[in-house]
Amino acid sequence: MRRSSDLDEVCYPFIHESGPLCDFEVITDELCGNIGAAISGAPADCKDIREDLAVLQPLAFHLNGSLRGRLAVTEEDLDWAKQRLADYRDEAAGRAAGFVLPRGEMPVPFLNLSRSGAKKAIRQMVRIEESGHEVPDVLPRFCNILCNLFFAMILVINQRRNTTEVAFVSKSYGPRTRSD
């Protein structure tokens, strides 16, 4: 497939590439959009979360360009995100002991989509590295922190709203039964 010469028919200059780099950029673009939706859906009782998401959203775009362009995610960004993660974990201490179903009122659905998007970005970085393109260690570390931070934010929001998480008990993993 080749790119059209009509720029109205081109959504992104690299969209027709066959390698994994453009897929990473599309995934992180979606991540940035979901963070923006979470910001828009965050009510007054989530001012701190909305402010933190406003810091994270441009970092998602910095993540986006850090493989094709210049590395734009720093150790300082990771340190900040880790501190916010620690703060939210402290607030929601004891809230969820295992897997829970992804539920909750706005902006929780978009935080769950953001969490999944960060995981997709990590998986795509694995493919990028397998293709021979070096992936700076700070990028997958940052995405892992993002996954955990979005989940901690969800727990805090649900706690503030007196919403109980629904535990998920897997039939696929865990102790075997006689019928296995």
C-alpha positions as CSV (number, residue, x, y, z in Angstrom):
1,M,0.0,0.0,0.0
2,R,1.3,3.4,-0.8
3,R,0.6,6.8,0.6
4,S,-1.7,9.1,-1.4
5,S,-0.2,12.3,-2.8
6,D,-3.4,14.1,-1.6
7,L,-2.7,15.2,1.9
8,D,-6.4,15.2,2.8
9,E,-6.1,11.4,2.3
10,V,-3.2,11.0,4.8
11,C,-4.0,10.9,8.5
12,Y,-0.4,10.3,9.6
13,P,2.8,10.4,7.6
14,F,4.0,7.0,8.7
15,I,0.6,5.2,8.6
16,H,1.6,2.9,5.7
17,E,4.8,1.6,7.3
18,S,5.0,-2.1,7.7
19,G,7.2,-2.2,10.8
20,P,6.1,-2.1,14.4
21,L,7.1,1.6,15.1
22,C,4.0,3.2,13.6
23,D,1.8,0.7,15.6
24,F,3.5,2.0,18.8
25,E,2.7,5.5,17.8
26,V,-0.9,4.7,17.1
27,I,-1.2,2.9,20.5
28,T,0.3,5.8,22.4
29,D,-1.9,8.3,20.4
30,E,-4.9,6.3,21.7
31,L,-3.5,6.3,25.2
32,C,-3.2,10.1,25.1
33,G,-6.8,10.4,23.9
34,N,-8.1,8.1,26.7
35,I,-6.2,10.2,29.3
36,G,-7.9,13.3,27.8
37,A,-11.3,11.7,28.1
38,A,-10.5,10.8,31.7
39,I,-9.6,14.4,32.4
40,S,-12.9,15.6,30.8
41,G,-14.9,13.0,32.8
42,A,-13.3,13.7,36.1
43,P,-15.8,15.4,38.5
44,A,-15.0,17.9,41.3
45,D,-14.2,15.2,43.8
46,C,-11.2,14.2,41.6
47,K,-9.4,17.5,41.3
48,D,-6.1,16.0,42.2
49,I,-6.5,13.2,39.8
50,R,-7.5,15.6,37.0
51,E,-4.4,17.7,37.7
52,D,-2.2,14.6,37.6
53,L,-3.8,13.4,34.4
54,A,-3.1,16.8,32.9
55,V,0.6,16.2,33.6
56,L,0.4,12.6,32.3
57,Q,-1.3,13.4,29.0
58,P,1.6,15.3,27.4
59,L,3.9,12.7,28.7
60,A,2.0,10.1,26.7
61,F,2.7,12.2,23.6
62,H,6.4,12.4,24.7
63,L,6.3,8.6,24.9
64,N,4.8,8.5,21.4
65,G,7.8,10.3,19.8
66,S,10.6,8.9,22.0
67,L,11.4,6.0,19.7
68,R,11.3,7.7,16.2
69,G,12.5,11.0,17.5
70,R,14.4,12.1,20.6
71,L,13.9,10.4,24.0
72,A,11.6,12.8,25.8
73,V,10.6,10.8,28.9
74,T,13.1,11.2,31.8
75,E,13.9,9.6,35.1
76,E,12.4,12.7,36.7
77,D,9.1,11.9,35.0
78,L,9.3,8.4,36.5
79,D,10.2,9.7,39.9
80,W,7.2,12.1,39.8
81,A,4.8,9.3,38.6
82,K,6.1,6.9,41.3
83,Q,5.5,9.5,44.0
84,R,1.9,10.0,42.8
85,L,1.5,6.2,42.7
86,A,2.7,6.0,46.3
87,D,0.3,8.8,47.4
88,Y,-2.7,7.1,45.7
89,R,-1.8,3.7,47.0
90,D,-1.6,5.1,50.5
91,E,-5.1,6.7,50.1
92,A,-6.6,3.4,48.9
93,A,-4.6,1.1,51.2
94,G,-6.3,-2.3,51.5
95,R,-8.8,-1.5,48.8
96,A,-8.2,-4.4,46.4
97,A,-6.4,-7.6,47.3
98,G,-6.5,-9.3,43.8
99,F,-8.1,-9.0,40.4
100,V,-11.2,-6.9,40.1
101,L,-13.6,-6.3,37.3
102,P,-13.0,-3.0,35.5
103,R,-16.1,-1.0,36.6
104,G,-16.9,2.4,37.9
105,E,-18.5,5.7,37.0
106,M,-16.7,8.4,34.9
107,P,-13.7,8.7,34.6
108,V,-13.0,5.1,35.6
109,P,-13.8,3.6,32.2
110,F,-11.3,5.8,30.5
111,L,-8.7,5.1,33.2
112,N,-9.2,1.4,32.6
113,L,-8.7,2.0,28.8
114,S,-5.6,4.0,29.6
115,R,-4.3,1.2,31.8
116,S,-4.8,-1.2,28.9
117,G,-3.2,1.2,26.5
118,A,-0.1,1.4,28.6
119,K,0.1,-2.4,28.5
120,K,-0.4,-2.4,24.7
121,A,2.5,0.1,24.5
122,I,4.7,-2.2,26.5
123,R,3.9,-5.2,24.3
124,Q,4.6,-3.1,21.2
125,M,7.9,-2.1,22.6
126,V,8.8,-5.8,22.9
127,R,8.0,-6.2,19.2
128,I,10.0,-3.1,18.3
129,E,13.0,-4.4,20.2
130,E,12.7,-7.8,18.5
131,S,12.8,-6.0,15.2
132,G,16.2,-4.6,16.0
133,H,15.3,-1.1,17.1
134,E,16.7,-0.2,20.5
135,V,14.1,0.7,23.2
136,P,15.4,2.9,26.0
137,D,14.8,1.2,29.3
138,V,13.0,4.3,30.7
139,L,10.1,3.8,28.3
140,P,8.7,0.4,29.3
141,R,9.4,1.3,33.0
142,F,7.3,4.4,32.5
143,C,4.5,2.5,30.9
144,N,4.5,-0.1,33.8
145,I,4.2,2.8,36.3
146,L,1.4,4.2,34.2
147,C,-0.5,0.9,34.4
148,N,-0.2,0.8,38.2
149,L,-0.9,4.6,38.6
150,F,-4.1,4.4,36.6
151,F,-5.3,1.4,38.7
152,A,-4.5,3.2,41.9
153,M,-6.4,6.3,40.7
154,I,-9.4,4.0,40.0
155,L,-9.3,2.6,43.5
156,V,-9.1,6.1,45.0
157,I,-12.0,7.3,42.9
158,N,-14.1,4.3,43.8
159,Q,-13.2,4.7,47.5
160,R,-14.2,8.4,47.5
161,R,-17.5,7.4,45.9
162,N,-18.1,4.4,48.2
163,T,-18.1,2.1,45.2
164,T,-17.0,-1.4,46.0
165,E,-14.8,-3.2,43.5
166,V,-16.2,-6.5,42.2
167,A,-13.6,-9.3,42.7
168,F,-12.8,-11.4,39.8
169,V,-12.1,-15.1,40.5
170,S,-10.6,-16.9,37.6
171,K,-11.7,-20.3,36.5
172,S,-8.5,-20.6,34.5
173,Y,-6.0,-20.0,37.2
174,G,-5.7,-20.9,40.9
175,P,-6.2,-24.1,42.7
176,R,-7.2,-27.2,40.7
177,T,-10.4,-28.9,41.5
178,R,-11.4,-32.6,41.1
179,S,-13.0,-31.8,37.8
180,D,-9.7,-30.5,36.2
